[in-house]
Amino acid sequence: MVEKVKTGIPGMDDLLYGGIPKRNIVLLSGGPGTGKSIFGQQFLYYGLTQGEGGVFVALEEHPVAVRLNMKHFGWDITKYEQEGRLAIVDAFTGGIGEAAKREKYVVRDPDDIPSLLEVIKEAIRDVRESIQNLEGRSAKEIPVRVVIDSVSTLYLTKPSVARSVVMQLKRVISGLGCTAIFVSQVSAGERGFGGPGVEHAVDGIIRLDLDEIDGRLYRSLIVWKMRGTKHSMRRHPSTSQTRVSSSTRTRSSESQGEELK
């Protein structure tokens, strides 16, 4: 039986028949304003509340802003960082600025993928060691969630390396037994997933969209693929603090979802 990781996002686990298969690397793709960062942060925070570890790789925002944004939604991560259950990897500042000097995990040059991978590995190891010391659990038994926001930053100016970069990250993160969400940016109205070939490199794709209908904006979500589990094949409404409605789910969509992607 496939071991699954619950997202903790209301309605989402129903669409995935129990959650994301463990070790899966999921591309969370969408345009501006679709709620990608919120989704990733909610996924990470839920894991922390369940005794899991977490690593957040900040490529698009200052780590201070990440903490403030999460606190705005009621997800105060202070105690988890203090206990070492959560590590925030600063791949945004390059170590520049007074606040950046207080960060424990800093990537000086995010374009240097091997260096980025080393910092991520260090953060995952440290989180597991902290939880092991606190609870006496074996490090191998401690699940860790990883969120990279956003992975497309790493190949924005050189899309030809997109698949290679995602594969390198996948080998390390999945290889260490983690389940991850890679946030991927696309332009408004774009049909792709944020980089050539990335859709084939990942285990799952969740697509978030924002559409204007009769002068109003509506958010929606669809599970494009998810290896290791059946899933809904329908588009579903979603909200900013992610909550997914499964009201459009049908028996026909369920049976189609049994074809593993």
C-alpha positions in Angstrom: 0.0 0.0 0.0 1.3 3.5 -0.9 2.2 5.6 2.1 0.7 9.1 1.7 1.4 12.5 3.1 -1.7 14.6 3.9 -1.6 18.1 2.6 -3.7 19.4 5.5 -5.5 21.7 3.0 -9.3 21.3 3.4 -10.7 19.4 0.4 -7.3 18.7 -1.3 -6.7 15.3 0.2 -10.1 14.1 -1.0 -9.0 14.9 -4.6 -5.8 12.9 -4.0 -7.6 10.0 -2.3 -5.8 10.5 0.9 -2.8 12.7 0.1 0.4 13.0 -1.9 2.4 9.7 -2.1 5.5 9.8 0.1 8.7 11.0 -1.7 6.7 12.5 -4.5 8.0 15.8 -6.0 5.0 17.9 -6.9 5.1 20.9 -9.2 2.7 23.6 -8.1 2.2 25.7 -11.2 0.2 28.9 -11.7 0.2 32.5 -12.6 0.3 35.6 -10.4 -2.4 35.8 -7.7 -3.4 32.1 -7.9 -2.3 31.3 -4.3 0.8 29.2 -5.0 2.9 30.5 -2.1 0.0 30.2 0.3 -0.6 26.6 -0.7 3.1 25.7 -0.2 3.3 27.4 3.2 0.0 25.7 4.4 1.3 22.3 3.3 4.6 22.9 5.2 2.9 24.3 8.3 0.4 21.4 8.6 3.3 19.0 8.6 5.0 20.9 11.4 1.8 20.6 13.5 1.8 16.8 12.9 5.4 16.4 14.3 7.1 16.4 10.9 10.1 18.5 9.9 10.1 21.2 7.3 12.5 23.0 5.0 11.5 26.1 3.1 13.7 27.4 0.4 13.1 31.1 -0.2 14.1 32.2 -3.7 11.7 35.0 -4.4 11.1 36.6 -1.0 13.2 37.6 2.0 13.0 35.0 4.8 11.7 37.8 7.1 8.8 38.4 4.7 8.1 34.6 4.5 7.8 34.5 8.3 5.5 37.6 8.4 3.3 36.3 5.6 2.8 33.0 7.3 2.0 34.7 10.6 -0.6 36.8 8.8 -2.5 33.6 8.1 -2.1 32.3 11.7 0.8 30.1 10.9 3.4 31.2 13.5 6.5 29.2 12.9 8.7 30.8 15.6 8.7 27.9 18.0 9.3 25.4 15.2 12.4 27.3 14.1 13.6 27.7 17.6 13.3 23.9 18.2 15.0 23.2 14.9 12.0 21.4 13.4 11.9 24.0 10.6 14.8 25.4 8.5 14.4 28.3 6.2 17.0 28.4 3.5 17.8 32.0 2.4 18.5 31.8 -1.3 17.2 35.3 -1.9 19.5 37.8 -0.2 22.9 36.4 -1.0 23.8 37.1 2.6 23.5 40.9 2.0 21.9 43.0 4.8 21.7 42.9 8.6 18.7 40.6 8.7 20.4 38.1 6.3 23.4 37.9 8.6 21.1 36.3 11.2 20.0 33.5 8.9 21.5 30.1 9.5 21.2 28.7 6.0 22.3 31.0 3.3 23.0 30.3 -0.4 25.4 32.9 -1.7 24.7 32.3 -5.4 21.4 30.4 -6.2 22.7 29.9 -9.7 25.3 27.6 -8.3 23.1 24.5 -8.1 25.6 22.2 -6.4 26.0 24.8 -3.6 22.2 25.1 -3.3 21.9 21.3 -3.0 24.5 21.2 -0.3 22.7 23.8 1.8 19.3 22.0 1.3 20.9 18.6 2.4 22.4 20.3 5.4 19.1 21.8 6.4 17.3 18.4 6.0 19.9 16.6 8.1 19.8 19.3 10.8 16.0 19.2 11.0 16.0 15.4 11.4 18.8 15.6 14.0 16.9 18.2 16.0 13.7 16.2 16.1 15.7 13.0 17.0 17.3 14.8 19.9 13.9 16.2 21.1 11.9 13.0 20.7 14.3 10.1 20.5 13.0 9.0 17.2 15.3 7.4 14.6 16.3 10.0 12.0 15.1 7.6 9.2 11.6 7.6 10.6 11.2 11.4 10.7 9.3 12.7 7.7 10.4 16.1 6.3 8.5 18.3 3.9 10.3 20.6 1.5 8.9 23.6 -0.3 10.9 25.5 -2.9 9.4 28.9 -3.8 9.9 29.3 -6.6 11.9 26.7 -8.5 11.4 28.5 -11.8 13.6 31.3 -10.5 16.6 28.9 -11.0 16.2 28.7 -14.7 14.1 31.9 -15.6 16.9 33.3 -17.8 18.0 29.9 -19.2 14.9 27.7 -19.7 17.0 25.1 -21.6 18.3 23.8 -18.3 14.9 23.7 -16.5 14.4 19.9 -16.7 18.0 19.3 -15.6 17.7 21.6 -12.6 14.5 20.0 -11.5 16.0 16.5 -11.8 19.0 17.4 -9.7 16.7 18.8 -7.0 14.5 15.7 -7.2 17.3 13.2 -6.9 18.5 14.8 -3.7 15.2 15.7 -2.0 13.4 12.5 -2.9 16.5 10.5 -2.3 16.6 11.8 1.3 13.0 10.5 1.8 11.3 13.9 1.6 8.0 14.9 0.0 8.2 18.2 -1.7 6.3 21.0 -3.5 8.2 23.0 -6.1 6.3 26.2 -6.8 6.5 27.1 -10.4 5.6 30.5 -12.0 3.8 30.9 -15.3 2.6 34.0 -17.1 -1.1 34.8 -16.9 -2.9 32.8 -19.5 0.1 30.5 -20.2 -0.7 26.9 -20.8 2.7 25.5 -19.8 4.0 24.6 -16.4 6.9 27.0 -16.0 9.8 25.5 -18.0 10.4 23.1 -20.9 10.3 19.5 -19.9 9.7 20.1 -16.1 6.3 18.3 -16.3 8.1 15.1 -17.2 10.7 15.4 -14.4 8.3 15.6 -11.5 5.9 13.0 -9.9 2.9 15.3 -9.7 1.5 18.5 -11.1 -1.1 20.7 -9.4 -2.2 23.6 -11.6 -3.7 26.8 -10.0 -5.5 29.3 -12.2 -7.2 32.7 -11.9 -9.9 33.5 -14.5 -12.0 36.6 -15.0 -15.7 35.8 -15.5 -18.3 38.5 -15.8 -15.9 41.1 -14.3 -15.0 38.9 -11.3 -11.8 36.8 -10.6 -12.2 33.2 -9.7 -9.5 30.8 -8.5 -9.5 27.2 -9.4 -7.3 24.1 -9.2 -6.8 20.9 -11.1 -4.6 17.9 -10.4 -2.8 17.4 -13.7 -1.0 14.2 -12.8 0.1 12.4 -9.6 2.2 9.2 -9.7 1.3 6.5 -7.2 -2.4 7.4 -6.7 -5.6 8.0 -8.5 -6.9 11.5 -8.3 -9.8 13.7 -9.4 -9.7 14.7 -13.1 -12.0 17.7 -12.6 -11.3 21.4 -12.1 -12.3 22.6 -8.6 -12.9 26.0 -7.0 -10.3 27.2 -4.5 -9.8 30.2 -2.2 -6.8 32.4 -1.3 -6.2 30.7 2.1 -6.3 27.4 0.3 -9.6 25.5 0.6 -10.6 23.3 -2.2 -14.2 22.4 -3.0 -14.8 18.8 -4.2 -18.4 19.5 -5.1 -17.7 19.0 -8.9 -16.2 15.6 -8.4 -18.1 12.8 -10.2 -17.9 9.0 -10.4 -16.6 9.3 -14.0 -13.8 11.6 -13.0 -12.8 9.2 -10.2 -12.5 6.3 -12.6 -10.4 8.3 -15.0 -8.1 9.2 -12.1 -7.2 5.5 -11.6 -4.9 5.8 -14.6 -1.7 6.7 -12.9 0.3 9.5 -14.5 
